[in-house]
Amino acid sequence: MIILGLLFILFVALVGTWFYLALADLAGGGPANDLSAMGITIGLSPAALLLTGFASALALAMGLYLIKAGLSSSARRRRERKDLERTAAESQRAADAAAAERLRTEKAAPVEPTRRSVTEPVRDSTAGWTPGDGRRG
């Protein structure tokens, strides 16, 4: 949007420069309806000249608005990115603190010998399981 705004302003500057040069030649005398500058001659009535001035002012205002909108949207995106980076850093610190606390509690807790792993075979004589051939006794 910034580039489009700059293009609008450049267009207005070119049109304004042409009109300035054309009207400067008109002050020296000559036909009031024919404007010529930079090798371009255009016949304009006073009403068309007035409307062209309004259109140029409108294009200038649109260009300035587009530049302002582009700058504010990029500033908003930059702010949001900084907030997200800050939140991610805080979440990482919290996760690191939780992991450190979990390690501390695991090291401090006594190991319970009665806990068995899911993959460890049950060595209970009442279950009737023998570890050799897979048959029940």
N, C-alpha and C positions, 0 to 999 in steps of 0.2 A: 504494500500500500504506500510505503514511503516513496518508492520509485515512481509510482503512478502520480502521486502528489507533486513530485519534482518535475515530471513531464508536463503537468497542467501549468505549473508556475513558469516553466521554460516557454511554453506556448504563449502564455499571457505576456511574457517579456518580449517575445518576438513580435507579437501583434502590437503591443504598446510602443515598441521602438519604431515599427513601420508607421503607425499613426502619428507619432511625434514628428518623424521626418517629413511625412506627407503634409501635416498641418503647418510645419515650419515653412515649407515651400509656399503654402497657401497664403501666409501672412505677407509675402512679397508681392502679392497680386496674382490674379489668375482666376479661372473659372471655379466657382464655389462648390460645384458638384463633382468635379474630377479631382481625385486624390492620387498623387503619384509619388512613389519613393522606391529606391533600389530597383528601378526599371519596371515597376509594376504600377499600372494605372487602373484605378477602380472608380467608377462613378457611383457615388452614394448620395442619397437625399439626406437632409438633416435628421429626419426621423430614423433612418437606417443607421446613421452614424451614432445616434443616441442609443439605439438598441444594441449596436455592436459594443459600445462602451459598457452597457449593463451586462452583456454576455461575458465580456472580459473580466469584469468585477466578480461575476458569479463563478467563473472558472478559477480565478485567483482564490476565492473563498473555499471552493471545493478542494483545490490543491493544498491549501493550508490545513483544512480539516483532515484530509487523507494522511498528511504527514503527522499530525497530532495523534490520530487514531493508530497509526502504525507504531509510533514511539510508545504510546501507552500500552498497547497490546504486548509489545516486546518486553517492556518493563514488568508487566504483570506475569508473563511467562518466566522471566528471570527470578522474580520474587517467589513464585510457586516452586520453581526448581530448587531454590535455596531452602525453602521450607521442607521440601521432600528430602533433601540431602540431610538436613538437620534431624528430621524424624528418623531417617534410616540410621544415622549415627547413634541416636539415643536408643533405638531398638537393638542395635548391635551391642552397645554397652550393657543394656539390660540382659541380653541373652548371655553375654560373657560372664556377668555377675551371677546369673542363675546357674550356669554351668560350673563355676568355681564353687558356689555354695553346695551344689549337688555332690561334687567331688569331695568337699570337706566332710559332708555328712556321711558319705559312703566310707571314707577312711576312718571316721570316728566310730561308726556303728560296728558292733561285734558281728562276726560271721556266724550265722546260724547253721549248725551241722545238719539239722533235720530237713532243710530245704533240699529238694531234689530237682534236677533239671528234667525237662520234658523228654529229652532224648536219652536220659540215663535209665537203664532198665530197672525195674522194680525188683529188689532182692528180698522179697518177703516169702518166707517159707509157707505161709498159709495160703498164698495165691496159687500154688501148685505149678509154678513156672520154673523150668530148669533151663539154664543158659546153654545147653548143648544142641539138642536136636530139634527143639521147637515143639516137642510133644508134652502133653500134660501128664503129670505123674500120679 
